[in-house]
Amino acid sequence: MAVYPVNLRLAGRDCLVIGGGAVAERKAEALLAAGARVTVLSPALTPRLAALAAAGDIIHKPAAYRPGAIENCFIVICATDDSAANREAATEARRGGALVNVADVPELCDFTVPSRVVRGDLVITVSTGGGSPALARLLRRELEERYGPEYGTCLALLARLRGEVKDKLATAAARGEFWREALGGEVLALLRAGKEREAEEKILHAVSRFGTQS
């Protein structure tokens, strides 16, 4: 099944999770992390979901899915243990214009959620199109070992200095040389050792040097 990879901006969007178990909990927390307004429709909740509801982080509607329960949602995730209810909810949600995900049934999904490694604003995803979640998890673990927290720190540092780089490096050749050095092993090694100040100084030195060359 061909898919189109995309990163969605969900801040302030209304998203519905149908179900209150462990899978629904993971889906709801991922939506919250993206800034969505999350409603969970389920008679019962996991302790974690109940705590989120008590804190006002999610809206809890304590009922099972019934036709007519879905209104004005951008994303609907069907994660109950009732496959017939999931299918019915998916049909209703799609009819209303929502993007639909049915947990563990990729053929009923408008989108699937990839395995991901998050390092600050850096997000690395792995998708098998629903063909093998186990393989996706294996690859994710390998990526977690390969790309540690220093990559998130590096991204934050480079983003902070991006304006200065654009101002001082006027040519494409200078910028290319700079980025090769800035993303080289020495900067990452410093960040891995917790030496963020030294890493920043090295990057700034590279900006000054390549800026002089341009």
CYANA upper distance limits for C-alpha pairs under 8 A (distance plus 0.5 A):
  1 MET  CA    129 GLY  CA      7.56
  3 VAL  CA    129 GLY  CA      8.03
  9 ARG  CA     34 ALA  CA      7.80
 10 LEU  CA     31 LEU  CA      8.12
 10 LEU  CA     34 ALA  CA      6.36
 10 LEU  CA     35 GLY  CA      6.38
 10 LEU  CA     36 ALA  CA      5.53
 11 ALA  CA     34 ALA  CA      6.81
 11 ALA  CA     35 GLY  CA      4.71
 11 ALA  CA     36 ALA  CA      5.37
 11 ALA  CA     37 ARG  CA      8.05
 12 GLY  CA     35 GLY  CA      6.78
 12 GLY  CA     36 ALA  CA      5.64
 12 GLY  CA     37 ARG  CA      6.18
 13 ARG  CA     35 GLY  CA      8.35
 13 ARG  CA     36 ALA  CA      5.55
 13 ARG  CA     37 ARG  CA      6.12
 13 ARG  CA     73 CYS  CA      8.24
 13 ARG  CA     74 PHE  CA      6.89
 14 ASP  CA     36 ALA  CA      6.76
 14 ASP  CA     37 ARG  CA      5.35
 14 ASP  CA     38 VAL  CA      6.66
 14 ASP  CA     39 THR  CA      8.13
 14 ASP  CA     72 ASN  CA      7.87
 14 ASP  CA     73 CYS  CA      5.67
 14 ASP  CA     74 PHE  CA      6.24
 14 ASP  CA     75 ILE  CA      7.67
 15 CYS  CA     31 LEU  CA      8.16
 15 CYS  CA     36 ALA  CA      7.01
 15 CYS  CA     37 ARG  CA      6.48
 15 CYS  CA     38 VAL  CA      5.52
 15 CYS  CA     39 THR  CA      6.82
 15 CYS  CA     73 CYS  CA      5.89
 15 CYS  CA     74 PHE  CA      6.18
 15 CYS  CA     75 ILE  CA      5.29
 15 CYS  CA     76 VAL  CA      6.37
 16 LEU  CA     38 VAL  CA      6.34
 16 LEU  CA     39 THR  CA      5.37
 16 LEU  CA     40 VAL  CA      6.38
 16 LEU  CA     41 LEU  CA      7.80
 16 LEU  CA     70 ILE  CA      8.46
 16 LEU  CA     73 CYS  CA      7.07
 16 LEU  CA     75 ILE  CA      6.82
 16 LEU  CA     76 VAL  CA      5.26
 16 LEU  CA     77 ILE  CA      6.73
 17 VAL  CA     24 ALA  CA      6.92
 17 VAL  CA     27 LYS  CA      7.85
 17 VAL  CA     28 ALA  CA      7.03
 17 VAL  CA     38 VAL  CA      7.82
 17 VAL  CA     39 THR  CA      6.71
 17 VAL  CA     40 VAL  CA      5.28
 17 VAL  CA     41 LEU  CA      6.74
 17 VAL  CA     76 VAL  CA      6.41
 17 VAL  CA     77 ILE  CA      5.27
 17 VAL  CA     78 CYS  CA      6.64
 17 VAL  CA     79 ALA  CA      7.51
 18 ILE  CA     24 ALA  CA      7.67
 18 ILE  CA     40 VAL  CA      6.33
 18 ILE  CA     41 LEU  CA      5.30
 18 ILE  CA     42 SER  CA      6.74
 18 ILE  CA     65 TYR  CA      7.54
 18 ILE  CA     76 VAL  CA      8.04
 18 ILE  CA     77 ILE  CA      6.61
 18 ILE  CA     78 CYS  CA      5.41
 18 ILE  CA     79 ALA  CA      6.11
 18 ILE  CA     80 THR  CA      6.80
 19 GLY  CA     24 ALA  CA      6.12
 19 GLY  CA     40 VAL  CA      7.34
 19 GLY  CA     41 LEU  CA      6.45
 19 GLY  CA     42 SER  CA      5.44
 19 GLY  CA     45 LEU  CA      8.46
 19 GLY  CA     64 ALA  CA      8.40
 19 GLY  CA     78 CYS  CA      7.29
 19 GLY  CA     79 ALA  CA      5.53
 19 GLY  CA     80 THR  CA      4.92
 19 GLY  CA     81 ASP  CA      8.30
 20 GLY  CA     24 ALA  CA      5.89
 20 GLY  CA     25 GLU  CA      7.12
 20 GLY  CA     40 VAL  CA      7.51
 20 GLY  CA     41 LEU  CA      7.73
 20 GLY  CA     42 SER  CA      5.80
 20 GLY  CA     43 PRO  CA      7.98
 20 GLY  CA     44 ALA  CA      6.34
 20 GLY  CA     45 LEU  CA      4.92
 20 GLY  CA     46 THR  CA      6.66
 20 GLY  CA     49 LEU  CA      7.86
 20 GLY  CA     79 ALA  CA      8.26
 20 GLY  CA     80 THR  CA      7.74
 21 GLY  CA     25 GLU  CA      6.61
 21 GLY  CA     44 ALA  CA      8.50
 21 GLY  CA     45 LEU  CA      6.72
 21 GLY  CA     46 THR  CA      6.18
 21 GLY  CA     79 ALA  CA      8.32
 21 GLY  CA     80 THR  CA      7.94
 22 ALA  CA     26 ARG  CA      6.92
 22 ALA  CA     46 THR  CA      7.29
 23 VAL  CA     27 LYS  CA      6.82
 23 VAL  CA     79 ALA  CA      6.92
 23 VAL  CA    103 ALA  CA      8.21
 24 ALA  CA     28 ALA  CA      6.48
 24 ALA  CA     79 ALA  CA      6.05
 24 ALA  CA     80 THR  CA      8.19
 25 GLU  CA     29 GLU  CA      6.62
 25 GLU  CA     46 THR  CA      7.70
 25 GLU  CA     48 ARG  CA      7.79
 25 GLU  CA     49 LEU  CA      6.60
 26 ARG  CA     30 ALA  CA      6.73
 27 LYS  CA     31 LEU  CA      6.82
 27 LYS  CA     77 ILE  CA      8.11
 28 ALA  CA     32 LEU  CA      6.66
 28 ALA  CA     38 VAL  CA      7.25
 28 ALA  CA     40 VAL  CA      8.17
 29 GLU  CA     33 ALA  CA      6.61
 30 ALA  CA     34 ALA  CA      7.03
 31 LEU  CA     35 GLY  CA      7.11
 31 LEU  CA     36 ALA  CA      6.00
 31 LEU  CA     37 ARG  CA      8.41
 31 LEU  CA     38 VAL  CA      7.49
 32 LEU  CA     36 ALA  CA      5.75
 32 LEU  CA     37 ARG  CA      7.47
 32 LEU  CA     38 VAL  CA      7.18
 37 ARG  CA     58 ILE  CA      7.57
 38 VAL  CA     57 ASP  CA      8.31
 38 VAL  CA     58 ILE  CA      5.68
 38 VAL  CA     59 ILE  CA      6.83
 39 THR  CA     58 ILE  CA      6.15
 39 THR  CA     59 ILE  CA      5.00
 39 THR  CA     60 HIS  CA      6.32
 39 THR  CA     61 LYS  CA      7.72
 40 VAL  CA     58 ILE  CA      7.60
 40 VAL  CA     59 ILE  CA      6.66
 40 VAL  CA     60 HIS  CA      5.50
 40 VAL  CA     61 LYS  CA      6.63
 41 LEU  CA     60 HIS  CA      6.66
 41 LEU  CA     61 LYS  CA      5.32
 41 LEU  CA     62 PRO  CA      6.65
 41 LEU  CA     63 ALA  CA      6.60
 41 LEU  CA     64 ALA  CA      7.09
 41 LEU  CA     65 TYR  CA      7.40
 42 SER  CA     60 HIS  CA      8.04
 42 SER  CA     61 LYS  CA      6.86
 42 SER  CA     62 PRO  CA      5.67
 42 SER  CA     63 ALA  CA      5.47
 42 SER  CA     64 ALA  CA      5.63
 42 SER  CA     65 TYR  CA      7.76
 43 PRO  CA     61 LYS  CA      8.05
 43 PRO  CA     62 PRO  CA      4.84
 43 PRO  CA     63 ALA  CA      4.90
 43 PRO  CA     64 ALA  CA      6.12
 44 ALA  CA     62 PRO  CA      7.21
 45 LEU  CA     49 LEU  CA      6.16
 45 LEU  CA     50 ALA  CA      6.13
 46 THR  CA     50 ALA  CA      6.59
 47 PRO  CA     51 ALA  CA      6.64
 48 ARG  CA     52 LEU  CA      6.82
 49 LEU  CA     53 ALA  CA      6.66
 50 ALA  CA     54 ALA  CA      6.61
 51 ALA  CA     55 ALA  CA      6.65
 52 LEU  CA     56 GLY  CA      6.76
 52 LEU  CA     57 ASP  CA      5.64
 52 LEU  CA     58 ILE  CA      6.34
 53 ALA  CA     57 ASP  CA      6.28
 53 ALA  CA     58 ILE  CA      5.44
 53 ALA  CA     59 ILE  CA      6.40
 53 ALA  CA     60 HIS  CA      6.53
 65 TYR  CA     69 ALA  CA      7.02
 65 TYR  CA     85 ALA  CA      7.48
 65 TYR  CA     89 ALA  CA      7.82
 66 ARG  CA     89 ALA  CA      8.45
 67 PRO  CA     88 GLU  CA      8.27
 67 PRO  CA     89 ALA  CA      7.72
 67 PRO  CA     92 GLU  CA      7.87
 68 GLY  CA     92 GLU  CA      8.36
 70 ILE  CA     89 ALA  CA      8.40
 70 ILE  CA     92 GLU  CA      7.80
 70 ILE  CA     93 ALA  CA      6.86
 71 GLU  CA     96 GLY  CA      8.02
 72 ASN  CA     96 GLY  CA      7.79
 72 ASN  CA     98 ALA  CA      8.22
 73 CYS  CA     93 ALA  CA      8.32
 73 CYS  CA     97 GLY  CA      8.39
 73 CYS  CA     98 ALA  CA      6.22
 74 PHE  CA     97 GLY  CA      8.01
 74 PHE  CA     98 ALA  CA      5.37
 74 PHE  CA     99 LEU  CA      6.69
 75 ILE  CA     98 ALA  CA      5.75
 75 ILE  CA     99 LEU  CA      5.23
 75 ILE  CA    100 VAL  CA      6.44
 75 ILE  CA    101 ASN  CA      8.36
 76 VAL  CA     90 ALA  CA      8.12
 76 VAL  CA     93 ALA  CA      7.07
 76 VAL  CA     98 ALA  CA      6.87
 76 VAL  CA     99 LEU  CA      6.71
 76 VAL  CA    100 VAL  CA      5.52
 76 VAL  CA    101 ASN  CA      6.91
 77 ILE  CA    100 VAL  CA      6.38
 77 ILE  CA    101 ASN  CA      5.24
 77 ILE  CA    102 VAL  CA      6.34
 77 ILE  CA    103 ALA  CA      7.76
 78 CYS  CA     86 ASN  CA      5.82
 78 CYS  CA     89 ALA  CA      7.48
 78 CYS  CA     90 ALA  CA      7.34
 78 CYS  CA    100 VAL  CA      8.16
 78 CYS  CA    101 ASN  CA      6.70
 78 CYS  CA    102 VAL  CA      5.22
 78 CYS  CA    103 ALA  CA      6.70
 79 ALA  CA     86 ASN  CA      7.44
 79 ALA  CA    102 VAL  CA      6.82
 79 ALA  CA    103 ALA  CA      5.82
 80 THR  CA     85 ALA  CA      8.08
 80 THR  CA     86 ASN  CA      7.00
 82 ASP  CA     86 ASN  CA      6.75
 83 SER  CA     87 ARG  CA      6.70
 84 ALA  CA     88 GLU  CA      6.72
 85 ALA  CA     89 ALA  CA      6.47
 86 ASN  CA     90 ALA  CA      6.51
 86 ASN  CA    102 VAL  CA      7.21
 87 ARG  CA     91 THR  CA      6.75
 87 ARG  CA    102 VAL  CA      8.30
 87 ARG  CA    108 LEU  CA      8.17
 88 GLU  CA     92 GLU  CA      6.82
 89 ALA  CA     93 ALA  CA      6.49
 90 ALA  CA     94 ARG  CA      6.54
 90 ALA  CA    100 VAL  CA      6.68
 90 ALA  CA    101 ASN  CA      8.12
 90 ALA  CA    102 VAL  CA      7.60
 90 ALA  CA    108 LEU  CA      8.08
 91 THR  CA     95 ARG  CA      6.63
 92 GLU  CA     96 GLY  CA      6.85
 93 ALA  CA     97 GLY  CA      7.05
 93 ALA  CA     98 ALA  CA      5.89
 93 ALA  CA     99 LEU  CA      7.99
 93 ALA  CA    100 VAL  CA      7.31
 94 ARG  CA     98 ALA  CA      5.61
 94 ARG  CA     99 LEU  CA      6.92
 94 ARG  CA    100 VAL  CA      6.93
 99 LEU  CA    110 ASP  CA      6.36
 99 LEU  CA    111 PHE  CA      7.79
100 VAL  CA    108 LEU  CA      8.42
100 VAL  CA    109 CYS  CA      6.04
100 VAL  CA    110 ASP  CA      5.71
100 VAL  CA    111 PHE  CA      7.20
101 ASN  CA    106 PRO  CA      8.24
101 ASN  CA    108 LEU  CA      7.66
101 ASN  CA    109 CYS  CA      5.04
101 ASN  CA    110 ASP  CA      6.62
101 ASN  CA    111 PHE  CA      6.40
101 ASN  CA    112 THR  CA      6.88
102 VAL  CA    106 PRO  CA      7.40
102 VAL  CA    108 LEU  CA      6.66
102 VAL  CA    109 CYS  CA      6.12
104 ASP  CA    130 GLY  CA      8.05
105 VAL  CA    109 CYS  CA      7.39
105 VAL  CA    130 GLY  CA      8.37
106 PRO  CA    111 PHE  CA      8.36
106 PRO  CA    112 THR  CA      7.22
106 PRO  CA    129 GLY  CA      7.91
106 PRO  CA    130 GLY  CA      6.08
112 THR  CA    129 GLY  CA      7.54
112 THR  CA    130 GLY  CA      7.63
113 VAL  CA    127 SER  CA      8.21
114 PRO  CA    125 THR  CA      6.29
114 PRO  CA    126 VAL  CA      5.90
114 PRO  CA    127 SER  CA      5.26
114 PRO  CA    128 THR  CA      8.31
114 PRO  CA    136 ALA  CA      8.25
115 SER  CA    125 THR  CA      6.09
115 SER  CA    126 VAL  CA      5.66
115 SER  CA    127 SER  CA      6.93
115 SER  CA    136 ALA  CA      6.56
115 SER  CA    137 ARG  CA      6.90
115 SER  CA    140 ARG  CA      6.81
116 ARG  CA    123 VAL  CA      7.10
116 ARG  CA    124 ILE  CA      5.97
116 ARG  CA    125 THR  CA      4.74
116 ARG  CA    126 VAL  CA      6.68
116 ARG  CA    140 ARG  CA      6.87
117 VAL  CA    123 VAL  CA      6.24
117 VAL  CA    124 ILE  CA      5.60
117 VAL  CA    125 THR  CA      6.88
117 VAL  CA    140 ARG  CA      7.02
117 VAL  CA    143 LEU  CA      7.55
117 VAL  CA    144 GLU  CA      6.66
118 VAL  CA    122 LEU  CA      6.36
118 VAL  CA    123 VAL  CA      5.16
118 VAL  CA    124 ILE  CA      7.04
119 ARG  CA    123 VAL  CA      6.84
119 ARG  CA    148 GLY  CA      7.83
119 ARG  CA    149 PRO  CA      6.12
119 ARG  CA    150 GLU  CA      8.48
119 ARG  CA    151 TYR  CA      7.00
119 ARG  CA    152 GLY  CA      4.92
119 ARG  CA    153 THR  CA      8.36
120 GLY  CA    149 PRO  CA      8.31
120 GLY  CA    152 GLY  CA      5.17
120 GLY  CA    153 THR  CA      7.66
120 GLY  CA    155 LEU  CA      8.50
120 GLY  CA    156 ALA  CA      8.19
121 ASP  CA    152 GLY  CA      6.89
121 ASP  CA    155 LEU  CA      7.82
121 ASP  CA    156 ALA  CA      7.99
122 LEU  CA    151 TYR  CA      7.99
122 LEU  CA    152 GLY  CA      6.25
122 LEU  CA    155 LEU  CA      7.50
125 THR  CA    140 ARG  CA      8.20
126 VAL  CA    136 ALA  CA      6.36
126 VAL  CA    139 LEU  CA      7.67
126 VAL  CA    140 ARG  CA      7.22
127 SER  CA    136 ALA  CA      6.68
128 THR  CA    132 SER  CA      6.42
128 THR  CA    133 PRO  CA      7.39
128 THR  CA    135 LEU  CA      8.14
128 THR  CA    136 ALA  CA      6.80
132 SER  CA    136 ALA  CA      7.05
133 PRO  CA    137 ARG  CA      6.69
134 ALA  CA    138 LEU  CA      6.78
135 LEU  CA    139 LEU  CA      6.72
136 ALA  CA    140 ARG  CA      6.58
137 ARG  CA    141 ARG  CA      6.74
138 LEU  CA    142 GLU  CA      6.96
139 LEU  CA    143 LEU  CA      6.72
140 ARG  CA    144 GLU  CA      6.62
141 ARG  CA    145 GLU  CA      6.93
142 GLU  CA    146 ARG  CA      6.76
143 LEU  CA    147 TYR  CA      6.31
144 GLU  CA    148 GLY  CA      6.83
147 TYR  CA    151 TYR  CA      6.89
148 GLY  CA    152 GLY  CA      8.35
148 GLY  CA    192 ARG  CA      8.47
149 PRO  CA    153 THR  CA      7.10
149 PRO  CA    192 ARG  CA      8.13
150 GLU  CA    154 CYS  CA      6.47
150 GLU  CA    188 LEU  CA      6.97
150 GLU  CA    191 LEU  CA      5.86
150 GLU  CA    192 ARG  CA      5.68
151 TYR  CA    155 LEU  CA      6.65
151 TYR  CA    188 LEU  CA      7.73
152 GLY  CA    156 ALA  CA      6.79
153 THR  CA    157 LEU  CA      6.67
153 THR  CA    191 LEU  CA      7.64
154 CYS  CA    158 LEU  CA      6.60
154 CYS  CA    188 LEU  CA      7.55
154 CYS  CA    191 LEU  CA      7.64
155 LEU  CA    159 ALA  CA      6.48
156 ALA  CA    160 ARG  CA      6.68
157 LEU  CA    161 LEU  CA      6.87
157 LEU  CA    200 GLU  CA      7.65
158 LEU  CA    162 ARG  CA      6.29
161 LEU  CA    165 VAL  CA      6.82
162 ARG  CA    166 LYS  CA      6.78
163 GLY  CA    167 ASP  CA      6.70
164 GLU  CA    168 LYS  CA      6.60
165 VAL  CA    169 LEU  CA      6.26
165 VAL  CA    175 ARG  CA      8.20
165 VAL  CA    207 VAL  CA      6.77
166 LYS  CA    170 ALA  CA      7.36
168 LYS  CA    207 VAL  CA      7.54
168 LYS  CA    208 SER  CA      8.09
168 LYS  CA    211 GLY  CA      5.86
169 LEU  CA    174 ALA  CA      6.45
169 LEU  CA    175 ARG  CA      6.32
169 LEU  CA    207 VAL  CA      7.73
169 LEU  CA    210 PHE  CA      7.31
169 LEU  CA    211 GLY  CA      5.41
169 LEU  CA    214 SER  CA      7.14
170 ALA  CA    174 ALA  CA      7.69
170 ALA  CA    175 ARG  CA      8.05
170 ALA  CA    211 GLY  CA      7.98
170 ALA  CA    214 SER  CA      7.12
171 THR  CA    175 ARG  CA      6.85
171 THR  CA    214 SER  CA      6.90
172 ALA  CA    176 GLY  CA      6.51
173 ALA  CA    177 GLU  CA      6.77
174 ALA  CA    178 PHE  CA      6.59
174 ALA  CA    210 PHE  CA      6.15
174 ALA  CA    211 GLY  CA      7.51
174 ALA  CA    213 GLN  CA      7.84
174 ALA  CA    214 SER  CA      6.56
175 ARG  CA    179 TRP  CA      6.62
175 ARG  CA    210 PHE  CA      8.16
176 GLY  CA    180 ARG  CA      6.79
177 GLU  CA    181 GLU  CA      6.94
177 GLU  CA    210 PHE  CA      7.98
178 PHE  CA    182 ALA  CA      6.48
178 PHE  CA    206 ALA  CA      6.78
178 PHE  CA    207 VAL  CA      7.17
178 PHE  CA    210 PHE  CA      6.92
179 TRP  CA    183 LEU  CA      6.34
180 ARG  CA    184 GLY  CA      6.56
181 GLU  CA    206 ALA  CA      7.91
182 ALA  CA    187 VAL  CA      6.94
182 ALA  CA    202 LYS  CA      8.45
182 ALA  CA    203 ILE  CA      6.25
182 ALA  CA    206 ALA  CA      7.86
183 LEU  CA    187 VAL  CA      7.20
183 LEU  CA    188 LEU  CA      7.70
184 GLY  CA    188 LEU  CA      7.34
185 GLY  CA    189 ALA  CA      6.41
186 GLU  CA    190 LEU  CA      6.75
187 VAL  CA    191 LEU  CA      6.85
187 VAL  CA    199 ALA  CA      5.75
187 VAL  CA    202 LYS  CA      7.71
187 VAL  CA    203 ILE  CA      8.20
188 LEU  CA    192 ARG  CA      6.47
188 LEU  CA    199 ALA  CA      8.23
189 ALA  CA    193 ALA  CA      6.78
190 LEU  CA    194 GLY  CA      6.91
190 LEU  CA    195 LYS  CA      5.59
190 LEU  CA    196 GLU  CA      7.22
190 LEU  CA    198 GLU  CA      7.41
190 LEU  CA    199 ALA  CA      6.21
191 LEU  CA    195 LYS  CA      5.75
191 LEU  CA    196 GLU  CA      5.83
191 LEU  CA    199 ALA  CA      6.89
195 LYS  CA    199 ALA  CA      6.82
196 GLU  CA    200 GLU  CA      6.63
197 ARG  CA    201 GLU  CA      6.74
198 GLU  CA    202 LYS  CA      6.73
199 ALA  CA    203 ILE  CA      6.83
200 GLU  CA    204 LEU  CA      6.64
201 GLU  CA    205 HIS  CA      6.53
202 LYS  CA    206 ALA  CA      6.76
203 ILE  CA    207 VAL  CA      6.77
204 LEU  CA    208 SER  CA      6.75
205 HIS  CA    209 ARG  CA      6.62
206 ALA  CA    210 PHE  CA      6.50
207 VAL  CA    211 GLY  CA      6.27
208 SER  CA    212 THR  CA      6.68
209 ARG  CA    213 GLN  CA      7.02
210 PHE  CA    214 SER  CA      6.80
